[in-house]
Amino acid sequence: PARANLKRLDTAYEQMQRELKAGAVGMDAAQREALAESLAKGRALIADTLAQLAPGQNTLLARRRFDQAEAALEQTRRLVAGPRRAAEARAGAAVMGAEIEFLGLADNAVFDEPETARRVTEMMRGLRPEVVLTHWVDDFHLDHAAAFRLAQRAVNAVRGTEAWPYHLCASDVSRSRGIRGGFEPDTYIDISDAWEEKARALRCHESQGP
């Protein structure tokens, strides 16, 4: 029913407000204020719609308002997730003494396109890596599959004028799922000496439930 769906969505908005109030990692005060205002408007929209509905009533207006509020909440989640995950990645890299750079691409919006390929190639020329470790081309997660293609294009581009990178390697995949079956590695590296350090780095990614 429309009323129950709207109330469930309002609960999700309320949870998002609590998380934002607790402190969105990596966001400045202006960003938090703007997102808090967006969430407040979404909850007001839901409350106004509920006030217009009689018990058990299911209207086209309620469906339209629900879709609007749900889309706004998802956009807010993405805006919060970007800085938070970036901060977690920096913290994890710091544990391992590694440097990290970002291209600012949104989650679920990474595509194998010329402009992004150019930026990845420029980054690779600046870093001059001997080994490139990326995702598997058959990864079921589309961002991961696109990341492989972008890395492949960059490696091919720099190899035209440089002797590096020497290797382009693919790691395990999202939930070990591939388009044509599971990931089957052909190379293993013993990281026993760095296992505890890696575990600490992984625990920095709290939003990913390590």
C-alpha positions in Angstrom: 0.0 0.0 0.0 1.1 3.5 -0.7 1.0 4.6 3.0 3.2 1.7 4.1 5.7 2.3 1.3 6.0 6.0 2.1 6.5 5.3 5.8 9.2 2.8 5.0 10.9 5.3 2.8 10.6 8.0 5.6 12.4 5.6 7.9 15.2 5.3 5.4 15.4 9.1 5.2 15.5 9.3 9.0 18.4 6.8 9.2 20.3 8.8 6.5 19.7 12.0 8.6 21.2 10.3 11.7 24.2 9.1 9.7 24.8 12.6 8.3 24.5 14.2 11.7 27.0 11.7 13.1 29.5 13.0 10.5 29.8 12.2 6.9 33.5 11.4 6.6 35.4 13.5 4.1 32.6 16.1 3.7 32.9 19.8 4.7 30.3 21.7 6.7 28.7 23.3 3.6 28.3 19.8 1.9 26.7 18.4 5.1 24.3 21.3 5.4 23.2 21.0 1.7 22.6 17.3 2.1 20.8 17.8 5.4 18.5 20.3 3.7 17.9 17.9 0.8 16.9 15.1 3.3 14.6 17.5 5.2 12.8 18.4 2.0 12.4 14.8 1.1 10.8 14.0 4.5 8.6 17.0 4.2 7.4 15.7 0.8 6.6 12.3 2.3 4.8 13.9 5.2 2.7 16.1 3.0 1.7 13.1 0.8 0.8 11.0 3.8 -1.4 13.8 5.1 -3.3 13.8 1.8 -3.9 10.0 1.9 -6.9 8.4 3.5 -6.1 5.0 5.3 -5.8 2.3 2.7 -5.9 4.8 -0.2 -3.4 4.1 -3.0 -3.2 7.0 -5.5 -1.1 7.9 -8.6 0.0 11.0 -6.7 1.4 8.9 -3.9 3.3 6.7 -6.4 4.8 9.8 -8.1 5.8 11.4 -4.8 7.3 8.1 -3.7 9.4 7.8 -6.8 10.6 11.4 -6.5 11.6 11.0 -2.8 13.2 7.6 -3.5 15.3 9.0 -6.3 16.4 12.0 -4.1 17.4 9.7 -1.3 19.5 7.5 -3.6 21.2 10.6 -5.0 22.0 11.8 -1.4 23.4 8.3 -0.6 25.8 8.5 -3.6 26.9 12.0 -2.6 27.7 10.9 0.9 29.3 7.6 -0.2 31.9 9.1 -2.5 33.8 11.2 0.1 33.3 8.5 2.8 34.8 5.8 0.6 37.6 8.0 -0.5 38.5 8.8 3.1 38.4 5.1 3.9 40.7 4.3 0.9 43.2 7.0 2.0 43.2 5.5 5.5 43.8 2.0 4.2 46.6 3.1 1.9 48.3 5.0 4.8 48.4 1.7 6.8 50.4 0.1 3.9 52.5 3.2 3.3 51.0 3.6 -0.2 50.0 6.7 -2.1 46.5 7.0 -3.7 45.0 9.2 -6.4 41.4 9.5 -7.5 39.7 10.4 -10.8 36.5 11.5 -9.1 34.3 9.0 -11.0 31.0 8.2 -9.4 30.1 4.7 -8.1 28.2 2.7 -10.8 29.1 5.3 -13.4 32.6 4.2 -14.6 32.7 3.7 -18.4 35.3 2.8 -21.0 35.2 6.1 -22.8 37.8 8.3 -24.5 38.0 11.1 -22.0 38.3 8.7 -19.0 40.8 6.6 -20.9 42.9 9.7 -21.5 42.9 10.6 -17.8 43.9 7.1 -16.8 46.7 7.1 -19.4 48.0 10.5 -18.1 47.9 9.1 -14.5 49.8 6.0 -15.6 52.5 8.1 -17.3 52.9 10.1 -14.2 53.2 7.1 -11.9 55.3 4.9 -14.2 54.3 1.6 -12.7 56.2 -1.6 -13.3 53.1 -3.8 -12.6 49.4 -2.8 -13.0 46.9 -4.8 -10.9 43.3 -4.2 -11.9 40.0 -6.0 -12.0 39.1 -8.9 -14.3 37.6 -8.1 -17.6 34.8 -10.6 -17.0 33.9 -9.1 -13.6 30.1 -9.1 -13.1 30.4 -5.6 -11.6 30.3 -3.2 -14.6 32.5 -0.6 -12.9 35.2 -3.3 -12.4 35.0 -4.5 -16.0 35.3 -0.9 -17.3 38.3 -0.4 -15.0 40.1 -3.3 -16.7 39.4 -1.9 -20.2 40.6 1.5 -19.1 43.8 0.1 -17.7 44.3 -2.1 -20.8 44.0 1.0 -23.0 46.4 3.0 -20.8 49.0 0.2 -20.8 48.8 -0.2 -24.6 49.2 3.6 -25.0 52.3 4.0 -22.8 53.9 0.9 -24.1 54.1 2.6 -27.5 56.8 4.9 -26.2 58.0 3.3 -22.9 59.4 -0.1 -21.7 56.9 -0.2 -18.7 54.5 -1.4 -17.4 56.0 -4.9 -17.6 52.8 -6.7 -16.4 49.1 -6.1 -16.5 47.4 -8.4 -13.9 43.8 -9.0 -12.9 42.7 -9.7 -9.4 39.7 -11.6 -8.0 36.3 -10.2 -8.8 33.1 -8.9 -7.1 31.9 -11.9 -5.1 34.1 -14.1 -7.3 31.4 -13.9 -10.1 32.2 -13.5 -13.7 30.1 -13.2 -16.9 31.3 -16.7 -18.0 31.9 -18.3 -14.6 34.2 -17.9 -11.6 37.6 -16.3 -11.5 40.5 -18.8 -11.9 43.9 -17.3 -10.8 47.1 -18.6 -12.4 49.5 -16.7 -10.1 49.7 -16.7 -6.3 51.7 -14.4 -4.1 52.6 -15.3 -0.5 51.6 -12.3 1.7 52.0 -14.0 5.0 54.5 -11.4 6.3 52.1 -8.6 5.4 48.8 -10.3 6.4 48.2 -8.4 9.6 49.0 -5.1 7.9 46.6 -6.0 5.0 43.9 -6.9 7.5 44.2 -3.5 9.2 44.0 -1.8 5.9 40.9 -3.7 5.0 39.2 -2.8 8.3 39.6 0.9 7.3 36.8 0.3 4.7 34.0 0.3 7.2 31.3 1.2 4.7 32.1 -2.0 2.8 31.6 -4.3 5.8 35.0 -5.9 5.8 
